[in-house]
Amino acid sequence: MKKNDRVQFIQDCLDKEYPTTPIPLTHGNMFELLVSVLLSAQCTDERVNQVTPSLFSLANNPKKMSQLSKDDIYKIIKPCGLGPQKSKAILNLSKILVKDHQSSVPESFEALESLPGVGHKTASVVMSQGFGHPAFPVDTHIHRLAQRWGLTNGRSVTQTEKDLKKLFPIDSWNKLHLQIIFYGRQYCTARGCDGTKCYICKTCYPKRRNPKKTKKS
């Protein structure tokens, strides 16, 4: 199957399997989304959703969060992993939002990525899922599936993002990145499928017999 055919097949398959793409992280406002995405680094969305209600009951906006101590935040978010770094980042970004952004989450990649603990992937999630701007957040899971499906040869998530943006129309990016995540969790898992077992892998590469190893930077 040629790459263009694979792209169309994958798009059709994911649209059929996931016609709707609810945002996985439970949130009530843009600040809660930003904090939730930050917490999701190296942590499952399920665990984040278990932790954030306690955090947001204390502080669901930058002003209230900035008035907490780092230890207050750490005690709650510890189950998410990387607690010391994340609690420090949440406290400091809250202070910056109050001081420089009128307690609002900024609506630009540049401003978001200047905040403590907010990298390009986190900013992309907020811009796409929160503000609705076209973005294609790529994590290690999307990076793995894109390689299994022959959509990229990049060793980094940065290159994979560039390749996927070239292959798929811009108006599909926000929905597609969630569809790929959902499919990866359900069918094409890290251990459950090695590039030879799930429906998309077998259809795109019916003659593949050996596991597809993910290239990493």
N, CA and C of each residue as an Amber inpcrd file, in Angstrom:
protein
   651
   0.8420000  -1.1920000   0.0000000   0.0000000   0.0000000   0.0000000
   0.8810000   1.2470000   0.0000000   0.6610000   2.1550000  -0.9430000
   1.4420000   3.3760000  -1.0260000   1.0820000   4.3130000   0.1300000
   1.9920000   5.2640000   0.3980000   1.7870000   6.1400000   1.5470000
   0.4740000   6.9120000   1.4590000   0.1510000   7.4580000   0.2950000
  -1.1030000   8.2030000   0.1550000  -2.3090000   7.3240000   0.4410000
  -2.2280000   6.0750000   0.0260000  -3.3170000   5.1400000   0.2900000
  -3.4050000   4.8210000   1.7800000  -2.2370000   4.6830000   2.4190000
  -2.2250000   4.4170000   3.8550000  -2.8350000   5.5850000   4.6220000
  -2.4700000   6.7830000   4.2150000  -2.9940000   7.9760000   4.8840000
  -4.5200000   8.0090000   4.8070000  -5.0680000   7.7730000   3.6270000
  -6.5120000   7.8060000   3.4600000  -7.1880000   6.6680000   4.2210000
  -6.5780000   5.4810000   4.1720000  -7.1370000   4.3390000   4.8990000
  -7.1550000   4.5980000   6.4070000  -6.0470000   5.1120000   6.9280000
  -5.9680000   5.3980000   8.3660000  -6.9870000   6.4430000   8.7640000
  -7.1130000   7.4960000   7.9650000  -8.0910000   8.5450000   8.2530000
  -9.5080000   7.9820000   8.2720000  -9.8390000   7.1800000   7.2740000
 -11.1830000   6.5980000   7.1890000 -11.4430000   5.6460000   8.3550000
 -10.4420000   4.8470000   8.6770000 -10.5870000   3.8760000   9.7600000
 -10.8140000   4.5730000  11.0990000 -10.0370000   5.5970000  11.3660000
 -10.1530000   6.3100000  12.6350000 -11.4500000   7.1170000  12.7150000
 -11.8890000   7.6850000  11.5990000 -13.1600000   8.4130000  11.5830000
 -14.3310000   7.4790000  11.8760000 -14.2370000   6.2670000  11.3680000
 -15.2940000   5.2850000  11.5990000 -15.2800000   4.7810000  13.0380000
 -14.0850000   4.5370000  13.5460000 -13.9420000   3.9900000  14.9030000
 -14.2220000   5.0320000  15.9810000 -13.8060000   6.2830000  15.7160000
 -13.9550000   7.3550000  16.7150000 -14.5660000   8.6000000  16.0640000
 -15.8630000   8.5680000  15.7810000 -16.5070000   9.7250000  15.1490000
 -16.5080000  10.9640000  16.0470000 -16.4720000  10.7450000  17.3480000
 -16.3780000  11.8540000  18.2920000 -15.1240000  11.6660000  19.1410000
 -14.5400000  12.7780000  19.5650000 -13.2860000  12.7140000  20.3200000
 -13.3670000  13.5950000  21.5690000 -14.0060000  13.0900000  22.6180000
 -14.0710000  13.8630000  23.8540000 -12.6850000  14.0850000  24.4390000
 -12.4720000  15.2360000  25.0350000 -11.1700000  15.5490000  25.6380000
 -10.9660000  14.6490000  26.8540000  -9.8700000  13.9100000  26.9080000
  -9.6690000  12.9190000  27.9830000  -9.5050000  13.5180000  29.3760000
  -8.9590000  14.7260000  29.4600000  -8.6900000  15.3340000  30.7590000
  -9.8810000  16.1720000  31.2180000 -10.4060000  15.8350000  32.3690000
 -11.5560000  16.5440000  32.9160000 -11.1330000  17.9320000  33.3930000
 -11.8440000  18.9490000  32.9340000 -11.5060000  20.3190000  33.3260000
 -12.7340000  21.2090000  33.2120000 -12.7090000  22.3060000  33.9600000
 -13.8360000  23.2320000  33.9370000 -13.5170000  24.5720000  33.3280000
 -12.2380000  24.8480000  33.1290000 -11.8320000  26.1030000  32.5070000
 -10.4340000  25.9310000  31.9040000  -9.9400000  26.9670000  31.2580000
  -8.6700000  26.8780000  30.5470000  -7.4950000  26.6540000  31.4990000
  -7.5540000  27.2550000  32.6580000  -6.4770000  27.0620000  33.6200000
  -6.4320000  25.6140000  34.0940000  -7.5780000  25.0390000  34.3770000
  -7.6220000  23.6430000  34.7990000  -7.1020000  22.7270000  33.6980000
  -7.4070000  23.0460000  32.4380000  -6.8930000  22.2400000  31.3290000
  -5.3710000  22.3300000  31.2740000  -4.8340000  23.5310000  31.3830000
  -3.3870000  23.7270000  31.3310000  -2.6900000  22.9230000  32.4290000
  -3.1990000  23.0120000  33.6360000  -2.5870000  22.2910000  34.7550000
  -2.7210000  20.7790000  34.5540000  -3.8680000  20.3410000  34.0710000
  -4.0860000  18.9150000  33.8500000  -3.1310000  18.3610000  32.8030000
  -2.9290000  19.1110000  31.7290000  -2.0080000  18.6600000  30.6810000
  -0.5880000  18.6120000  31.2230000  -0.2160000  19.5920000  32.0030000
   1.1140000  19.5910000  32.6130000   1.2880000  18.3520000  33.4940000
   0.2680000  18.0220000  34.2600000   0.3370000  16.8610000  35.1530000
   0.3830000  15.5440000  34.3940000  -0.1330000  15.5360000  33.1640000
  -0.2300000  14.2850000  32.4110000   1.1070000  13.8100000  31.8510000
   2.1480000  14.6360000  31.9420000   3.4690000  14.2210000  31.4680000
   3.9360000  13.0070000  32.2660000   4.2390000  11.9160000  31.5570000
   4.6680000  10.6610000  32.1740000   3.6700000  10.1600000  33.2120000
   2.3920000  10.3960000  32.9420000   1.3250000   9.9570000  33.8350000
   0.0830000   9.7090000  32.9920000  -0.7690000   8.7920000  33.4120000
  -1.9810000   8.4940000  32.6550000  -3.0360000   9.5750000  32.8830000
  -3.8830000   9.7660000  31.8830000  -4.9920000  10.7100000  32.0250000
  -5.9160000  10.2730000  33.1600000  -6.0970000   8.9830000  33.3000000
  -6.9660000   8.4640000  34.3680000  -6.4660000   8.8910000  35.7390000
  -5.1720000   8.7640000  35.9550000  -4.6070000   9.1710000  37.2500000
  -4.7460000  10.6760000  37.4550000  -4.4920000  11.4550000  36.4070000
  -4.6410000  12.9080000  36.5160000  -6.0710000  13.2670000  36.9090000
  -7.0530000  12.6190000  36.2810000  -8.4580000  12.9050000  36.5740000
  -8.8520000  12.4950000  37.9850000  -8.0980000  11.5880000  38.5800000
  -8.3600000  11.1970000  39.9690000  -7.8010000  12.2210000  40.9490000
  -6.7300000  12.8870000  40.5290000  -6.0200000  13.8080000  41.4160000
  -6.5560000  15.2380000  41.3510000  -6.9020000  15.6900000  40.1560000
  -7.2250000  17.1150000  39.9880000  -8.4650000  17.6110000  40.7420000
  -9.4970000  16.8020000  40.9730000 -10.6230000  17.3520000  41.7370000
 -10.2100000  17.9040000  43.1000000  -9.2990000  17.2140000  43.7870000
  -8.8360000  17.7070000  45.0880000  -8.0410000  18.9930000  44.9360000
  -7.2150000  19.0500000  43.8850000  -6.4220000  20.2570000  43.6610000
  -7.2980000  21.4370000  43.2920000  -8.2240000  21.2180000  42.3670000
  -9.0490000  22.3220000  41.8830000 -10.1170000  22.7430000  42.8860000
 -10.4110000  21.8960000  43.8700000 -11.3340000  22.3120000  44.9260000
 -10.6830000  23.3620000  45.8180000  -9.3430000  23.3280000  45.8640000
  -8.5970000  24.3450000  46.6030000  -8.3270000  25.5730000  45.7510000
  -7.9930000  25.3280000  44.4850000  -7.6040000  26.4460000  43.6110000
  -7.8830000  26.0820000  42.1590000  -8.8660000  26.7250000  41.5610000
  -9.2070000  26.4430000  40.1640000  -8.9140000  27.6310000  39.2540000
  -8.1110000  28.5660000  39.7580000  -7.7010000  29.7000000  38.9330000
  -6.2960000  30.1260000  39.3700000  -5.6060000  30.9000000  38.5380000
  -4.2110000  31.2550000  38.8430000  -4.0400000  31.9990000  40.1660000
  -4.9540000  32.8910000  40.4840000  -4.8020000  33.6750000  41.7070000
  -4.8340000  32.7910000  42.9470000  -5.8080000  31.9010000  43.0050000
  -5.9110000  31.0080000  44.1670000  -4.7310000  30.0480000  44.2160000
  -4.3190000  29.5430000  43.0450000  -3.2060000  28.5930000  43.0170000
  -1.9090000  29.2650000  43.4590000  -1.7350000  30.5210000  43.0740000
  -0.5020000  31.2360000  43.4220000  -0.3980000  31.4980000  44.9200000
  -1.5190000  31.3840000  45.6240000  -1.5210000  31.6290000  47.0610000
  -1.2530000  30.3620000  47.8780000  -1.2040000  29.2220000  47.1930000
  -0.8560000  27.9810000  47.8660000   0.6640000  27.8620000  47.9710000
   1.1210000  26.9720000  48.8240000   2.5560000  26.6980000  48.8960000
   2.8880000  25.5440000  47.9610000   4.1550000  25.4300000  47.6320000
   4.5810000  24.3140000  46.7790000   4.2740000  22.9830000  47.4520000
   4.4050000  22.9240000  48.7680000   4.1160000  21.6940000  49.4990000
   2.6320000  21.3500000  49.4570000   1.7800000  22.3800000  49.5120000
   0.3360000  22.1490000  49.4130000   0.0010000  21.4460000  48.0970000
   0.5870000  21.9400000  47.0230000   0.3390000  21.3730000  45.6930000
   0.9460000  19.9860000  45.5930000   2.1660000  19.8410000  46.0830000
   2.8840000  18.5710000  45.9790000   2.1290000  17.4360000  46.6710000
   1.5780000  17.6920000  47.8410000   0.8810000  16.6540000  48.5960000
  -0.2750000  16.0570000  47.7920000  -0.8930000  16.8880000  46.9550000
  -2.0460000  16.4320000  46.1790000  -1.6240000  15.7470000  44.8940000
  -0.6260000  16.3110000  44.2200000  -0.2800000  15.8020000  42.8810000
   0.7900000  14.7200000  42.9050000   1.2920000  14.3760000  44.0710000
   2.3650000  13.3870000  44.1850000   2.0920000  12.0950000  43.4070000
   0.8470000  11.5720000  43.4010000   0.5900000  10.3290000  42.6610000
   0.8310000  10.4380000  41.1540000   0.9010000  11.6590000  40.6210000
   1.1110000  11.8380000  39.1820000   2.5750000  11.6740000  38.7750000
   3.4700000  11.5940000  39.7500000   4.8800000  11.4710000  39.4170000
   5.5190000  12.8160000  39.1430000   6.8230000  12.8770000  39.3030000
   7.5860000  14.1200000  39.0970000   7.0110000  15.2590000  39.9270000
   6.5460000  14.9050000  41.1270000   5.8540000  15.8700000  41.9800000
   6.6120000  17.1380000  42.2840000   7.8820000  17.0620000  42.6770000
   8.6120000  18.2990000  43.0010000   8.6850000  19.2780000  41.8290000
   8.9840000  18.7510000  40.6370000   9.0860000  19.6190000  39.4620000
   7.7210000  20.1760000  39.0610000   6.7230000  19.3140000  39.0740000
   5.3960000  19.7520000  38.6360000   4.7750000  20.7440000  39.6090000
   4.9350000  20.5230000  40.9060000   4.3510000  21.4560000  41.8850000
   5.0180000  22.8200000  41.7920000   6.3200000  22.8270000  41.5770000
   7.0370000  24.0910000  41.4070000   6.5790000  24.8140000  40.1460000
   6.4240000  24.0570000  39.0510000   5.9930000  24.6570000  37.7880000
   4.5850000  25.2290000  37.8960000   3.6690000  24.4760000  38.5100000
   2.2870000  24.9420000  38.6470000   2.2190000  26.2210000  39.4680000
   2.9720000  26.2610000  40.5640000   2.9770000  27.4610000  41.4000000
   3.5520000  28.6560000  40.6480000   4.6850000  28.4580000  39.9880000
   5.3380000  29.5750000  39.3020000   4.5560000  30.0580000  38.0820000
   3.9810000  29.1400000  37.3090000   3.2100000  29.5930000  36.1460000
   1.9510000  30.3390000  36.5910000   1.3960000  29.9360000  37.7410000
   0.2170000  30.6390000  38.2620000   0.5670000  32.0770000  38.6160000
   1.7150000  32.2620000  39.2350000   2.1580000  33.6160000  39.5830000
   2.3830000  34.4610000  38.3310000   2.9450000  33.8430000  37.2970000
   3.1900000  34.5620000  36.0430000   1.8740000  34.9330000  35.3620000
   0.9030000  34.0110000  35.3760000  -0.3970000  34.3110000  34.7720000
  -1.0760000  35.4780000  35.4740000  -0.9540000  35.5290000  36.7850000
  -1.5430000  36.6400000  37.5420000  -0.8230000  37.9450000  37.2100000
   0.4960000  37.8900000  37.1920000   1.3170000  39.0970000  37.0210000
   1.2960000  39.6280000  35.5960000   1.4050000  38.7300000  34.6190000
   1.6230000  39.1640000  33.2350000   0.4350000  38.9490000  32.2900000
  -0.5520000  38.1590000  32.7040000  -1.6370000  37.8100000  31.7770000
  -3.0330000  38.0040000  32.3790000  -3.1360000  38.8670000  33.3610000
  -4.4400000  39.1730000  33.9680000  -5.1740000  37.9110000  34.4210000
  -4.4050000  36.9560000  34.9290000  -4.9340000  35.6940000  35.4640000
  -5.6300000  34.8370000  34.4000000  -5.2700000  35.0550000  33.1350000
  -5.8460000  34.2700000  32.0430000  -4.7570000  33.4390000  31.3650000
  -5.1450000  32.3140000  30.7880000  -4.2220000  31.4870000  30.0250000
  -4.0340000  32.1360000  28.6580000  -2.8150000  32.4370000  28.2690000
  -2.5940000  33.1220000  26.9890000  -2.9250000  32.2390000  25.7960000
  -3.3770000  32.8710000  24.7230000  -3.8250000  32.1430000  23.5280000
  -2.7770000  32.2170000  22.4270000  -1.5550000  31.8140000  22.7470000
  -0.5060000  31.7700000  21.7340000   0.5430000  30.7440000  22.1370000
   1.1580000  30.1260000  21.1310000   2.2010000  29.1490000  21.4060000
   3.3670000  29.7960000  22.1410000   3.7760000  30.9690000  21.6710000
   4.9420000  31.6380000  22.2490000   4.7470000  31.9150000  23.7340000
   3.5920000  32.4550000  24.0820000   3.3290000  32.7970000  25.4850000
   3.1900000  31.5420000  26.3450000   2.5310000  30.5420000  25.8180000
   2.3530000  29.3020000  26.5800000   3.6970000  28.6190000  26.8290000
   4.5250000  28.5410000  25.7860000   5.7940000  27.8430000  25.9150000
   6.8050000  28.5980000  26.7650000   6.5150000  29.8380000  27.0860000
   7.3940000  30.5980000  27.9720000   7.0840000  30.3320000  29.4430000
   5.9780000  29.6390000  29.7050000   5.5760000  29.3500000  31.0820000
   6.3660000  28.1610000  31.6340000   6.6550000  28.1610000  32.9180000
   7.3910000  27.0480000  33.5320000   6.6540000  25.7180000  33.3430000
   7.3860000  24.6940000  32.9360000   6.8060000  23.3640000  32.8090000
   5.9680000  23.1400000  31.5710000   5.8650000  24.1480000  30.7150000
   5.0240000  24.0390000  29.5210000   5.9080000  23.9460000  28.2780000
   6.0010000  22.7520000  27.7000000   6.7410000  22.5650000  26.4670000
   5.8270000  22.6640000  25.2610000   6.3640000  22.3380000  24.1100000
   5.5980000  22.4730000  22.8720000   4.3880000  21.5460000  22.8400000
   4.5570000  20.3200000  23.3340000   3.4410000  19.3720000  23.3040000
   2.2950000  19.8530000  24.2020000   2.6310000  20.3110000  25.4130000
   1.6000000  20.8240000  26.3250000   0.9040000  22.0340000  25.7230000
   1.6810000  22.9440000  25.1550000   1.1040000  24.1290000  24.5190000
   0.1940000  23.7320000  23.3610000   0.5990000  22.7230000  22.6010000
  -0.2000000  22.2700000  21.4570000  -1.5390000  21.7080000  21.9080000
  -1.5380000  20.9590000  23.0080000  -2.7890000  20.4070000  23.5320000
  -3.7250000  21.5350000  23.9630000  -3.1930000  22.5150000  24.6660000
  -4.0210000  23.6350000  25.1220000  -4.5510000  24.4350000  23.9360000
  -3.7120000  24.6790000  22.9460000  -4.1400000  25.4470000  21.7770000
  -5.2100000  24.6980000  20.9830000  -5.0770000  23.3800000  20.8740000
  -6.0360000  22.6080000  20.0800000  -7.2910000  22.2730000  20.8710000
  -7.1270000  21.6580000  22.0360000  -8.2810000  21.2010000  22.8080000
  -8.9640000  22.3250000  23.5650000  -8.2000000  23.3510000  23.9330000
  -8.7680000  24.4580000  24.6860000  -9.2770000  25.5920000  23.8170000
  -8.4060000  26.0750000  22.9170000  -8.7530000  27.2320000  22.0960000
  -9.2550000  26.8730000  20.7110000  -9.0690000  25.6290000  20.2930000
  -9.5670000  25.2100000  18.9830000  -8.6860000  25.5930000  17.8110000
  -7.4560000  26.0080000  18.0670000  -6.5380000  26.3370000  16.9800000
  -5.9190000  25.0620000  16.4230000  -5.6500000  25.0110000  15.1300000
  -5.0450000  23.8080000  14.5500000  -3.6900000  23.5150000  15.1710000
  -3.5310000  22.3180000  15.6770000  -2.2600000  21.8800000  16.2560000
  -2.2430000  20.3620000  16.2080000  -1.0510000  19.8000000  16.2710000
  -0.9350000  18.3410000  16.2150000   0.0060000  17.8900000  17.3300000
  -0.4870000  17.8490000  18.5590000   0.3630000  17.4200000  19.6700000
   0.8260000  15.9800000  19.4640000   2.1210000  15.7610000  19.5210000
   2.6760000  14.4230000  19.3210000   3.4140000  13.9860000  20.5800000
   2.9220000  12.9150000  21.1890000   3.6270000  12.3290000  22.3220000
   4.3020000  11.0390000  21.8760000   4.8780000  10.3080000  22.8050000
   5.5950000   9.0850000  22.4430000   4.6700000   8.0320000  21.8390000
   3.3920000   8.0530000  22.2340000   2.4460000   7.0620000  21.7060000
   2.1350000   7.3350000  20.2360000   1.8500000   8.5800000  19.8930000
   1.5980000   8.9360000  18.4980000   2.8650000   8.7170000  17.6770000
   4.0050000   9.0380000  18.2500000   5.2950000   8.8120000  17.5830000
   5.4560000   7.3300000  17.2340000   5.1020000   6.4550000  18.1570000
   5.2260000   5.0110000  17.9390000   4.2890000   4.5330000  16.8320000
   3.0330000   4.9560000  16.8800000   2.0600000   4.5150000  15.8760000
   2.3870000   5.0600000  14.4970000   2.8320000   6.3100000  14.4380000
   3.1810000   6.9030000  13.1430000   4.3070000   6.1270000  12.4800000
   5.2330000   5.6210000  13.2660000   6.3060000   4.8140000  12.6970000
   5.7920000   3.4380000  12.2750000   4.9530000   2.8320000  13.0990000
   4.3930000   1.5280000  12.7400000   3.5780000   1.6110000  11.4540000
   2.9370000   2.7320000  11.2280000   2.0670000   2.8890000  10.0600000
   2.8020000   3.4770000   8.8530000   4.1020000   3.6660000   8.9750000
   4.8850000   4.1590000   7.8530000   4.6170000   5.6050000   7.4930000
   4.2670000   6.4210000   8.4880000   3.9660000   7.8310000   8.2380000
   5.1560000   8.7400000   8.5150000   6.1760000   8.2110000   9.1640000
   7.3650000   8.9990000   9.4690000   8.5500000   8.0760000   9.7050000
   9.7190000   8.6040000   9.4500000  10.9610000   7.9210000   9.7970000
  11.7350000   8.7170000  10.8370000  11.0900000   9.7750000  11.3410000
  11.7550000  10.6540000  12.2890000  12.1030000   9.9690000  13.5950000
  13.2350000  10.3390000  14.1460000  13.6440000   9.7880000  15.4320000
  13.0980000  10.6020000  16.6020000  12.5100000  11.7450000  16.3310000
  12.0160000  12.6110000  17.4000000  10.5500000  12.9410000  17.1730000
   9.8750000  13.3170000  18.2600000   8.4720000  13.7170000  18.1460000
   8.3470000  14.9910000  17.3240000   9.3910000  15.8120000  17.3250000
   9.3820000  17.0500000  16.5330000   9.2900000  16.7420000  15.0440000
  10.0870000  15.8000000  14.5740000  10.0500000  15.4280000  13.1700000
   8.7520000  14.7200000  12.8240000   8.2750000  13.8800000  13.7330000
   7.0050000  13.1860000  13.4940000   5.8610000  14.1830000  13.3480000
   5.8500000  15.2140000  14.1870000   4.8200000  16.2510000  14.0870000
   4.8590000  16.9160000  12.7160000   6.0480000  17.2660000  12.2460000
   6.1830000  17.9030000  10.9340000   5.6750000  16.9820000   9.8250000
   6.0290000  15.7030000   9.9060000   5.6250000  14.7480000   8.8720000
   4.1100000  14.5560000   8.8520000   3.5010000  14.4240000  10.0220000
   2.0540000  14.2180000  10.0870000   1.2900000  15.4420000   9.5900000
   1.8100000  16.6140000   9.8820000   1.1570000  17.8370000   9.4200000
   1.1830000  17.9490000   7.8990000   2.2180000  17.3950000   7.2800000
   2.2980000  17.4140000   5.8230000   1.3380000  16.4180000   5.1790000
   1.0560000  15.3240000   5.8900000   0.2650000  14.2400000   5.3180000
  -1.2420000  14.4420000   5.4690000  -1.6560000  15.0720000   6.5560000
  -3.0900000  15.1890000   6.8420000  -3.5390000  16.6390000   6.7410000
  -4.7680000  16.8660000   6.2740000  -5.2770000  18.2430000   6.1450000
  -5.3720000  18.9350000   7.4920000  -5.1430000  20.2220000   7.4770000
  -5.0680000  20.9880000   8.7160000  -6.3580000  20.9240000   9.5270000
  -7.4920000  20.8180000   8.8280000  -8.7530000  20.7920000   9.5660000
  -9.0210000  19.4540000  10.2580000  -8.1150000  18.4940000  10.0730000
  -8.2760000  17.2000000  10.7370000  -7.3510000  17.0430000  11.9410000
  -6.3910000  17.9460000  12.0970000  -5.3370000  17.7540000  13.0970000
  -5.8740000  17.6040000  14.5180000  -6.7490000  18.5090000  14.9420000
  -7.2050000  18.5060000  16.3350000  -7.9250000  17.2160000  16.6980000
  -8.7350000  16.7360000  15.7830000  -9.4640000  15.4990000  16.0320000
  -8.5650000  14.2840000  15.8550000  -7.6990000  14.3370000  14.8590000
  -6.8900000  13.1800000  14.5020000  -5.9060000  12.7970000  15.5980000
  -5.3020000  13.7730000  16.2430000  -4.3110000  13.4120000  17.2670000
  -4.9800000  12.6700000  18.4190000  -6.2320000  13.0130000  18.7300000
  -6.9680000  12.2880000  19.7600000  -7.3830000  10.8980000  19.2570000
  -7.7910000  10.8230000  17.9950000  -8.1690000   9.5300000  17.4310000
  -6.9970000   8.5460000  17.4740000  -5.8100000   9.0210000  17.1370000
  -4.6280000   8.1530000  17.1580000  -4.3380000   7.6990000  18.5940000
  -4.4650000   8.6220000  19.5460000  -4.2490000   8.2650000  20.9540000
  -5.2510000   7.1960000  21.3920000  -6.5220000   7.4070000  21.0600000
  -7.5570000   6.4440000  21.4530000  -7.2900000   5.0700000  20.8420000
  -6.9170000   5.0580000  19.5610000  -6.6550000   3.7960000  18.8810000
  -5.4280000   3.1090000  19.4870000  -4.4150000   3.9050000  19.7830000
  -3.2030000   3.3450000  20.3720000  -3.4580000   2.7170000  21.7260000
  -4.3130000   3.3330000  22.5090000  -4.6300000   2.7850000  23.8290000
  -5.4880000   1.5260000  23.7390000  -6.3570000   1.4760000  22.7250000
  -7.3040000   0.3670000  22.6350000  -6.7730000  -0.8230000  21.8330000
  -6.0690000  -0.5340000  20.7380000  -5.6970000  -1.6160000  19.8180000
  -4.1940000  -1.7480000  19.5670000  -3.5050000  -0.6290000  19.4480000
  -2.0960000  -0.6600000  19.0420000  -1.2110000  -0.2200000  20.2020000
  -1.2870000  -0.9740000  21.2870000  -0.5570000  -0.6200000  22.5010000
   0.9320000  -0.9130000  22.3450000   1.7220000  -0.3810000  23.2720000
   3.1710000  -0.5590000  23.2030000   3.5490000  -2.0370000  23.2440000
   2.8730000  -2.8030000  24.0930000   3.2140000  -4.2120000  24.2480000
   2.2320000  -5.1420000  23.5360000   1.0010000  -4.6920000  23.3580000
  -0.0130000  -5.5610000  22.7700000   0.0800000  -5.6880000  21.2590000
   0.7060000  -4.7000000  20.6170000   0.8860000  -4.7470000  19.1650000
   2.2990000  -4.2760000  18.8550000   3.0150000  -5.0720000  18.0910000
   4.3990000  -4.7140000  17.7440000   4.5240000  -4.2430000  16.3060000
   3.3820000  -3.8530000  15.7340000   3.3780000  -3.4500000  14.3250000
   2.8880000  -4.5480000  13.4060000   2.4610000  -5.6810000  13.9890000
   2.0250000  -6.8110000  13.1650000   0.6630000  -7.3740000  13.5690000
   0.0030000  -6.7730000  14.5740000  -1.1680000  -7.4260000  15.1470000
  -2.4870000  -6.6570000  15.0100000  -2.4690000  -5.3220000  15.1630000
  -3.7350000  -4.5850000  15.1130000  -4.2210000  -4.4530000  13.6710000
  -5.4680000  -4.0690000  13.5250000  -6.1100000  -4.0110000  12.2060000
  -5.3910000  -3.0630000  11.2530000  -5.0420000  -1.8770000  11.7280000
  -4.3850000  -0.9090000  10.8450000  -2.9920000  -1.3980000  10.4570000
  -2.2360000  -1.8930000  11.4060000  -0.8830000  -2.3950000  11.0950000
  -0.9470000  -3.5340000  10.0820000  -1.8600000  -4.4820000  10.2890000
  -1.9520000  -5.6380000   9.3940000  -2.4440000  -5.2450000   8.0070000
  -3.3130000  -4.2470000   7.9350000  -3.8300000  -3.8170000   6.6400000
  -2.7910000  -3.0050000   5.8700000  -2.0900000  -2.1370000   6.5740000
  -1.0730000  -1.3120000   5.9120000   0.1410000  -2.1280000   5.5020000
   0.4790000  -3.1230000   6.3170000   1.6700000  -3.9470000   6.0530000
   1.3460000  -5.4290000   6.2200000   0.5640000  -5.9900000   5.2780000
   0.1440000  -7.3980000   5.3960000   1.3010000  -8.3880000   5.3290000
   2.4190000  -8.0000000   4.7480000   3.5550000  -8.9170000   4.6140000
   4.5920000  -8.7360000   5.7270000   4.3440000  -7.7840000   6.6330000
   5.3010000  -7.5620000   7.7210000   5.2480000  -8.7400000   8.6960000
   6.4040000  -9.3020000   8.9760000   6.4760000 -10.4420000   9.8870000
   7.2550000 -10.1250000  11.1620000   8.1940000  -9.2140000  11.0620000
   9.0170000  -8.8670000  12.2170000   8.4760000  -7.6230000  12.9190000
   8.6510000  -7.5390000  14.2140000   8.1810000  -6.3580000  14.9510000
   8.7920000  -5.0810000  14.4060000   8.0120000  -4.0070000  14.4270000
   8.4990000  -2.7000000  13.9980000   9.0550000  -1.9730000  15.2180000
  10.3520000  -1.7530000  15.2410000  10.9710000  -1.0830000  16.3590000
  10.8460000   0.4290000  16.1890000  10.5000000   1.1000000  17.2860000
  10.3410000   2.5560000  17.2580000  11.7050000   3.2370000  17.3470000
  11.9630000   4.1200000  16.3980000  13.1870000   4.9100000  16.4470000
  13.0130000   6.0360000  17.4510000  13.9980000   6.2110000  18.2890000
  13.9490000   7.2510000  19.2940000  15.1900000   8.1210000  19.2150000
  15.0080000   9.3910000  19.6040000  16.1310000  10.3210000  19.5940000
  17.0850000  10.0270000  20.7420000
